[in-house]
């Protein structure tokens, strides 16, 4: 659903993508999981079905849709247009985004290279990422500090031999386990004497550089999310040339703010797709099961679940579309409140829908025979990832107070008697 008329081109992309996800990606989910195998082999190779689907997506023109029209490398869409398409991919979150080369963290990393990268960095990293030949990771979060406040980051990036030495321990680094992960965009401090938000820098660290160790995969409520995973990664005296510095020393915050704004909205877009699929599964279930002499769907509380889920989904979608539209019109920097509101509301809404759907499936809802438990684990994590709810609600309140104060000041100035 969209509030504005989509162009004929986007409508056609919407049609193709819907058919691709419903008829090819979702039916491939079981095959994909089976091919991953068990134990260590889950991290060794990408199931062949993924490469087939990637080739299919490219042939359908469903490739790299995320990079908006401001980038010459992109598909020429607006954030609003991509929002409509990204939601469709979210219906099969483990398959469709990667098949279309639109999966996190690669989307954010590709945007960093496209927006801030040098010509050499684009040649070395952006082009193979956009071709789907390699994967990437973004290394910011650390176990030793509260990383929701990025000024706490203590990884050091120190000048050495015409380049930099990187030393630090990171964790929950999504994509680090993927066999094709080739580069880490790594955040650390280059100058402890600089101002609070100018100490941090970002460098591109090759995944095979000496001193880089993927210590272990971490599980999310028991799910390992192989083969990309979320890993603990150790950087020990990892040397990178100065050409691997992104944008410049002390400009790490500038880079991550440019990356995280659209990235948060992408998460919300995909989440809506998961919510829609959960609601569909819920309705299918309650119409096919009987309790106490009637269809489950005939019980009043279940009707309330369905109605509430639909109303909440529509409300959440409006927030996402509003944020995407604001990014298109004024840029992510001036859409902070809209982005934050979507980031808080959407995961909470979709979690509620997933919880109701799980309840309707009973014991089956918490097992592996439906995607509901896996969706729930990922959605609960999203209330922490890319900034916890509490950080975003704090920002929303601060921005709201500032806006209200500005309105009052303007009103007072207009009401003041003119000086003669």
C-alpha positions as CSV (number, residue, x, y, z in Angstrom):
1,X,0.0,0.0,0.0
2,X,1.2,3.5,-0.8
3,X,-0.3,7.0,-0.1
4,X,0.9,8.3,-3.4
5,X,0.6,7.0,-7.0
6,X,3.7,5.0,-7.8
7,X,5.3,5.4,-11.2
8,X,4.6,2.7,-13.8
9,X,8.2,1.6,-13.5
10,X,7.8,1.1,-9.7
11,X,4.5,-0.6,-10.1
12,X,6.1,-3.1,-12.5
13,X,8.9,-3.7,-10.1
14,X,6.3,-4.2,-7.3
15,X,4.5,-6.8,-9.4
16,X,7.7,-8.7,-10.4
17,X,9.1,-8.6,-6.8
18,X,5.8,-9.8,-5.3
19,X,5.8,-12.8,-7.7
20,X,9.5,-13.5,-7.1
21,X,9.1,-13.5,-3.3
22,X,5.9,-15.4,-3.1
23,X,6.6,-18.0,-5.8
24,X,10.4,-18.5,-5.6
25,X,11.9,-17.1,-2.3
26,X,9.3,-18.3,0.2
27,X,9.1,-21.8,-1.3
28,X,12.9,-22.0,-1.2
29,X,13.2,-21.3,2.5
30,X,13.1,-25.0,3.6
31,X,15.6,-26.0,0.9
32,X,17.9,-23.2,2.0
33,X,17.8,-24.2,5.7
34,X,18.3,-27.9,4.9
35,X,21.3,-27.2,2.7
36,X,23.0,-25.3,5.5
37,X,23.5,-28.5,7.3
38,X,24.6,-28.6,10.9
39,X,27.6,-27.7,13.1
40,X,30.6,-26.1,11.5
41,X,29.4,-26.8,8.0
42,X,26.7,-24.1,8.5
43,X,29.5,-21.5,8.1
44,X,31.4,-23.0,5.2
45,X,29.3,-22.4,2.1
46,X,26.2,-20.6,0.8
47,X,23.4,-23.0,-0.2
48,X,23.3,-23.3,-4.0
49,X,19.7,-22.2,-4.1
50,X,20.8,-18.6,-3.1
51,X,23.0,-18.2,-6.1
52,X,20.2,-19.4,-8.3
53,X,17.8,-16.9,-6.8
54,X,20.4,-14.1,-7.2
55,X,20.7,-14.9,-10.9
56,X,17.0,-14.9,-11.2
57,X,16.6,-11.6,-9.4
58,X,19.1,-10.0,-11.7
59,X,17.3,-11.2,-14.7
60,X,14.1,-9.7,-13.4
61,X,15.7,-6.3,-12.8
62,X,15.4,-6.7,-9.0
63,X,19.0,-6.0,-8.2
64,X,20.5,-3.3,-5.9
65,X,17.2,-1.5,-5.6
66,X,18.2,0.1,-2.3
67,X,20.7,2.6,-3.5
68,X,18.6,5.7,-4.2
69,X,18.7,8.0,-7.2
70,X,21.2,10.4,-5.7
71,X,23.9,7.8,-6.4
72,X,24.9,7.1,-9.9
73,X,25.5,3.5,-9.0
74,X,21.9,3.0,-7.8
75,X,18.6,1.9,-9.3
76,X,17.2,5.4,-9.5
77,X,14.5,5.0,-6.9
78,X,13.5,7.3,-4.1
79,X,13.5,6.1,-0.4
80,X,9.7,6.2,-0.5
81,X,9.6,4.0,-3.6
82,X,12.1,1.6,-2.1
83,X,10.1,1.4,1.1
84,X,7.2,-0.2,-0.8
85,X,9.5,-2.7,-2.4
86,X,11.6,-3.5,0.7
87,X,8.5,-4.5,2.6
88,X,7.9,-7.2,0.1
89,X,11.4,-8.5,0.6
90,X,10.8,-8.6,4.3
91,X,8.2,-11.4,3.8
92,X,11.1,-13.8,3.3
93,X,13.9,-12.1,5.4
94,X,16.5,-14.8,5.2
95,X,16.2,-15.2,1.4
96,X,14.7,-12.3,-0.6
97,X,16.9,-9.4,0.6
98,X,20.1,-11.3,-0.2
99,X,18.7,-12.7,-3.4
100,X,18.1,-9.1,-4.5
101,X,21.5,-7.8,-3.1
102,X,19.6,-5.7,-0.7
103,X,20.5,-7.2,2.7
104,X,22.0,-5.7,5.8
105,X,24.7,-4.9,6.6
106,X,25.8,-4.8,3.0
107,X,23.3,-2.1,2.0
108,X,24.6,0.3,4.6
109,X,28.2,-0.5,3.8
110,X,27.6,0.0,0.1
111,X,26.0,3.3,0.8
112,X,29.1,4.3,2.9
113,X,31.4,3.5,0.0
114,X,29.1,5.2,-2.5
115,X,28.7,8.3,-0.4
116,X,32.1,8.7,1.3
117,X,34.5,6.3,-0.5
118,X,37.4,7.3,-2.7
119,X,37.6,6.1,-6.3
120,X,40.1,3.4,-5.2
121,X,37.8,2.3,-2.3
122,X,34.9,2.1,-4.7
123,X,36.9,0.0,-7.2
124,X,38.1,-2.4,-4.5
125,X,35.0,-2.8,-2.3
126,X,31.9,-1.1,-3.7
127,X,31.9,-2.7,-7.2
128,X,32.3,-6.4,-6.0
129,X,29.7,-5.7,-3.3
130,X,27.2,-4.4,-5.9
131,X,28.0,-7.4,-8.1
132,X,27.2,-9.7,-5.2
133,X,30.6,-11.3,-5.4
134,X,31.6,-10.5,-1.8
135,X,29.8,-9.7,1.5
136,X,30.8,-7.3,4.3
137,X,30.4,-6.4,8.0
138,X,30.2,-3.3,10.1
139,X,32.3,-3.5,13.3
140,X,31.2,-1.0,15.9
141,X,29.6,-2.7,19.0
142,X,32.0,-3.8,21.8
143,X,31.6,-6.1,24.7
144,X,33.5,-3.9,27.2
145,X,31.4,-0.8,26.9
146,X,27.8,0.4,26.4
147,X,28.0,0.8,22.7
148,X,24.6,2.5,22.3
149,X,26.6,5.6,23.2
150,X,29.2,5.4,20.4
151,X,31.5,7.8,22.2
152,X,32.3,4.9,24.5
153,X,33.9,2.9,21.7
154,X,37.5,2.1,22.8
155,X,39.0,0.2,19.8
156,X,42.1,2.1,18.8
157,X,43.2,3.1,15.3
158,X,46.7,4.4,15.6
159,X,49.0,5.7,12.9
160,X,51.8,3.3,12.1
161,X,54.2,2.8,9.1
162,X,52.3,5.1,6.8
163,X,49.0,3.5,7.7
164,X,47.1,2.4,10.8
165,X,47.1,-0.3,13.4
166,X,43.7,-1.5,14.6
167,X,43.4,-3.0,18.1
168,X,40.1,-3.9,19.7
169,X,37.4,-6.5,20.4
170,X,34.0,-6.2,18.8
171,X,30.9,-8.4,19.1
172,X,27.5,-8.8,17.5
173,X,29.1,-8.1,14.2
174,X,26.5,-9.2,11.6
175,X,27.9,-10.7,8.5
176,X,31.2,-11.6,10.0
177,X,30.6,-15.4,9.7
178,X,29.7,-15.4,6.0
179,X,32.2,-17.3,3.9
180,X,32.2,-14.4,1.4
181,X,32.8,-11.6,4.0
182,X,35.7,-9.7,2.6
183,X,35.8,-6.4,4.5
184,X,35.0,-4.9,7.9
185,X,34.1,-1.2,8.1
186,X,35.6,-0.8,11.6
187,X,35.0,2.1,14.0
188,X,37.7,3.1,16.5
189,X,39.4,6.1,18.1
190,X,42.2,7.9,16.3
191,X,42.7,10.9,18.6
192,X,41.7,10.8,22.2
193,X,42.6,14.5,22.6
194,X,40.0,15.7,20.1
195,X,36.5,16.8,20.9
196,X,34.0,14.2,22.0
197,X,32.5,13.5,18.5
198,X,35.8,13.9,16.6
199,X,37.8,11.1,18.2
200,X,36.3,8.4,16.1
201,X,37.3,7.2,12.6
202,X,36.3,4.4,10.3
203,X,38.7,2.2,8.3
204,X,38.1,-0.6,5.9
205,X,39.8,-3.7,7.2
206,X,40.2,-6.7,4.9
207,X,38.7,-9.8,6.5
208,X,41.8,-11.8,5.6
209,X,44.2,-9.3,7.1
210,X,46.7,-10.7,9.6
211,X,45.4,-10.2,13.1
212,X,41.7,-10.4,12.3
213,X,40.1,-13.3,14.2
214,X,36.5,-14.3,14.1
215,X,36.4,-15.7,17.7
216,X,32.9,-17.2,17.7
217,X,29.4,-16.9,16.3
218,X,26.8,-15.6,18.8
219,X,23.3,-16.9,19.0
220,X,20.1,-14.8,19.1
221,X,17.6,-16.7,21.4
222,X,19.3,-19.9,20.2
223,X,19.4,-19.0,16.5
224,X,22.8,-18.7,14.9
225,X,21.6,-17.0,11.7
226,X,24.1,-18.9,9.6
227,X,25.8,-18.4,7.3
228,X,26.2,-14.6,7.9
229,X,25.8,-14.8,11.7
230,X,26.6,-12.3,14.4
231,X,30.1,-12.8,15.6
232,X,32.7,-11.7,18.2
233,X,35.7,-10.4,16.3
234,X,39.2,-9.6,17.6
235,X,41.5,-7.1,15.9
236,X,45.1,-7.5,17.1
237,X,47.7,-5.2,15.6
238,X,45.9,-5.3,12.3
239,X,47.7,-3.0,9.9
240,X,45.8,-1.2,7.1
241,X,47.2,1.4,4.6
242,X,46.1,5.0,5.0
243,X,44.1,4.6,1.8
244,X,41.6,2.5,3.8
245,X,40.5,5.4,6.0
246,X,36.9,6.4,5.2
247,X,36.4,10.1,4.6
248,X,39.1,11.3,7.0
249,X,40.4,11.1,10.6
250,X,37.8,12.1,13.2
251,X,34.9,11.8,10.9
252,X,33.5,8.5,12.1
253,X,30.3,10.0,13.5
254,X,29.6,11.8,10.3
255,X,29.9,8.5,8.5
256,X,27.8,6.4,10.9
257,X,25.0,9.0,11.0
258,X,24.9,8.9,7.2
259,X,24.8,5.1,7.3
260,X,22.4,4.5,10.1
261,X,19.5,6.8,9.1
262,X,18.5,5.0,5.9
263,X,19.6,1.7,7.5
264,X,17.1,2.0,10.4
265,X,14.3,2.7,7.9
266,X,15.3,-0.4,5.8
267,X,14.9,-2.5,8.9
268,X,11.5,-1.1,9.5
269,X,10.4,-1.7,5.9
270,X,11.4,-5.4,6.1
271,X,9.8,-5.7,9.5
272,X,6.4,-4.7,8.0
273,X,6.7,-7.5,5.5
274,X,7.3,-9.9,8.4
275,X,4.3,-8.5,10.2
276,X,2.1,-9.0,7.1
277,X,3.2,-12.6,6.7
278,X,2.6,-13.3,10.4
279,X,-0.9,-11.9,10.2
280,X,-1.6,-14.1,7.1
281,X,-0.4,-17.2,9.0
282,X,-2.5,-16.2,12.0
283,X,-5.7,-15.9,9.9
284,X,-5.0,-19.1,8.1
285,X,-4.5,-21.0,11.3
286,X,-7.6,-19.8,13.1
287,X,-9.9,-20.6,10.2
288,X,-8.6,-24.2,10.1
289,X,-8.7,-25.2,13.8
290,X,-11.7,-25.8,16.1
291,X,-11.9,-25.4,19.9
292,X,-14.9,-25.8,22.1
293,X,-17.2,-26.5,19.2
294,X,-16.4,-23.6,17.0
295,X,-13.7,-22.3,14.7
296,X,-11.0,-20.5,16.6
297,X,-11.7,-17.5,14.3
298,X,-15.2,-17.3,15.8
299,X,-14.0,-16.5,19.3
300,X,-14.2,-12.8,20.2
301,X,-10.7,-12.5,21.5
302,X,-9.3,-13.9,18.3
303,X,-11.3,-11.4,16.2
304,X,-9.8,-8.7,18.4
305,X,-6.3,-10.0,17.8
306,X,-6.8,-9.8,14.0
307,X,-8.4,-6.4,14.0
308,X,-5.8,-4.9,16.3
309,X,-3.0,-6.4,14.2
310,X,-4.3,-4.9,11.0
311,X,-4.8,-1.4,12.6
312,X,-1.4,-1.4,14.1
313,X,0.3,-2.5,10.9
314,X,-1.4,0.2,8.9
315,X,-0.4,2.8,11.5
316,X,3.2,1.6,11.6
317,X,3.4,1.7,7.8
318,X,2.3,5.3,7.8
319,X,5.2,6.2,10.1
320,X,7.7,4.4,7.8
321,X,6.4,6.0,4.6
322,X,6.4,9.4,6.3
323,X,10.1,8.9,7.4
324,X,11.1,7.7,3.9
325,X,9.3,10.7,2.3
326,X,11.1,13.1,4.7
327,X,14.5,11.6,3.9
328,X,13.7,12.2,0.2
329,X,12.7,15.8,0.7
330,X,15.0,17.1,3.5
331,X,17.6,14.4,4.0
332,X,18.1,12.0,6.9
333,X,19.7,14.6,9.1
334,X,16.5,16.6,9.2
335,X,14.3,13.6,9.5
336,X,15.7,12.3,12.7
337,X,12.5,12.4,14.7
338,X,10.5,10.6,11.9
339,X,13.2,7.9,11.6
340,X,13.4,7.5,15.4
341,X,9.6,7.2,15.7
342,X,9.5,4.5,13.1
343,X,12.4,2.7,14.6
344,X,10.7,2.5,18.0
345,X,7.1,1.8,16.9
346,X,7.6,-0.7,14.1
347,X,9.5,-3.5,16.0
348,X,7.1,-3.2,18.9
349,X,4.0,-3.4,16.7
350,X,5.4,-6.4,14.7
351,X,6.4,-8.1,18.0
352,X,2.8,-7.9,19.2
353,X,1.5,-9.4,16.0
354,X,4.0,-12.2,16.1
355,X,3.1,-12.9,19.7
356,X,-0.6,-13.2,18.8
357,X,0.2,-15.4,15.8
358,X,2.4,-17.7,18.0
359,X,-0.4,-17.8,20.5
360,X,-2.8,-19.0,17.8
361,X,-0.4,-21.8,16.8
362,X,0.1,-22.9,20.3
363,X,3.1,-25.2,20.7
364,X,3.6,-25.2,17.0
365,X,4.2,-21.5,17.1
366,X,7.4,-21.7,19.1
367,X,9.0,-24.5,17.0
368,X,10.7,-24.7,13.6
369,X,7.7,-25.7,11.5
370,X,6.6,-22.0,10.9
371,X,8.8,-18.9,10.6
372,X,7.1,-17.2,13.6
373,X,9.7,-18.1,16.3
374,X,12.6,-17.1,14.1
375,X,10.8,-13.8,13.1
376,X,10.1,-13.1,16.8
377,X,13.8,-13.6,17.7
378,X,14.9,-11.2,15.0
379,X,12.3,-8.6,15.8
380,X,13.0,-8.6,19.5
381,X,16.7,-8.0,18.7
382,X,15.7,-5.1,16.5
383,X,14.6,-3.2,19.6
384,X,18.3,-3.1,20.5
385,X,20.1,-3.1,17.2
386,X,20.9,0.2,15.5
387,X,20.2,1.9,18.8
388,X,17.9,0.7,21.6
389,X,14.3,2.0,22.0
390,X,15.4,4.1,25.0
391,X,18.0,6.1,23.0
392,X,15.5,6.8,20.2
393,X,12.6,7.8,22.6
394,X,15.0,10.2,24.4
395,X,15.9,11.8,21.0
396,X,12.2,12.0,20.0
397,X,11.4,13.8,23.3
398,X,14.3,16.2,23.0
399,X,13.4,17.1,19.4
400,X,9.8,17.6,20.3
401,X,10.6,19.9,23.2
402,X,13.0,21.9,21.0
403,X,10.3,22.2,18.3
404,X,7.6,23.3,20.7
405,X,9.9,25.9,22.3
406,X,10.8,27.3,18.9
407,X,7.1,27.6,18.1
408,X,6.4,29.5,21.4
409,X,9.4,31.8,20.8
410,X,8.1,32.6,17.3
411,X,4.6,33.2,18.6
412,X,5.9,35.5,21.4
413,X,8.0,37.5,18.9
414,X,5.0,38.0,16.6
415,X,2.8,39.0,19.6
416,X,5.3,41.5,21.0
417,X,4.3,45.2,20.3
418,X,6.3,46.9,17.6
419,X,8.9,49.4,18.8
420,X,8.4,52.9,17.6
